[in-house]
Amino acid sequence: MRRADGRRADGGSTMTTVGFIGANGLMGHGMASNIARSGFDLLYTVHAHAPAGLDELGARRVDSNAELGARCDIVVLCITTAQDVQQTVTGPDGLLTRPREGLVIVDAATSEPAVTRELAAQAAALGVAYADAPLTRGPAEAEAGRLNTLVGADDEVFARIEPVLASYCENILRAGPVGAGHTIKLLNNFCLQAATTALAESFAVARAAGADPRTLVDVLGRGMFDNQLLAIMGAALDGDHERQQFALGNARKDVRYYTRLAGDVQVAPVVGDGVHEALSLACSAGYAERNVPWVTEAAARINGLPGSES
């Protein structure tokens, strides 16, 4: 049995070795740092520069994902797309090249449930366990160890990975079996982006109609729509687009995954298709690398209206 700091509860010296892929990212840096601070033996790979400060915490860089799979008890992935995850797990020199007996792969990406279940099956055939544990909250919470995670795993796998998750998460929520974490995460992101794009569109309509969108924010804030998202989008009207650090291109990707999920379970994604179209237009207008609140500026530009930049 192991304690939350990665050491054996019986006083032995053996430590859980954790691998991390994506430690250069906005979320991954904080997650990997907190794993290392919690006393786990941390190994990592990078595609570019080494993550700032990670080696000073005792982490060590290795040459390949295959080496992580061969040397680690648990490997956490914090990368961008389902295709990235597939390549990392099953591609040349991937985690399943020569996996260590008893390895658990923890997929913290926002991915597609069908891909997750397929990878879990391929992993199981090699004696490797797989869990999906996508995240909510942002980079500041990642650095502070206060993320939320939605876990898809059976009880045995969950018990093994929970101490690692606890090193960077404030709330650990069981979603169900493998794939359930990614399902709930896509629903979460769809709901948020639906509200975001609705607000951006309503701001554009207000401007076109000669009304002040700030008045709409004031009205919504005095009723049932009073929430953090409204505050973030309201701030964008005054030129503050930095309160949510999440790129519009990633938002578009997540909603596309949502609409595919809806199609897979034969639910018509009527609203989802509209949200995806709005985000696609914003990305085509040059905002794909900008934070989500920039969708207010994209909606204004697409409709030939002045925005906060004007």
NORLIN-V292442 format. One line per field, one symbol per residue. psi: psi as a letter, one per 20 degrees, with the letter a starting at -180 (. if undefined). A space follows every 10 residues. Layout:
psi=???
This chain:
psi=qqrijirphj iripqpppqp okiirgghgg ggghgghijq opqqqqicqq ppighhjiqp prhrhhhghh iqhppppmag rhhgggghgi rpkahjgmqq pjqppoojro aphhgghghh ghghijkpqp qpmrqraahg hghikkrqqo poqrgggghh ighghhhjqh popphbrphh ghghghgghg gghggghggg ghggggghjj qohhhggggh ijbijorhgg gghhhhhjjo jjionpqhhh gggghghghh gghhjlpomg gghggggghg ggghjjjhiq qgiihghghg ghjkqqaii.
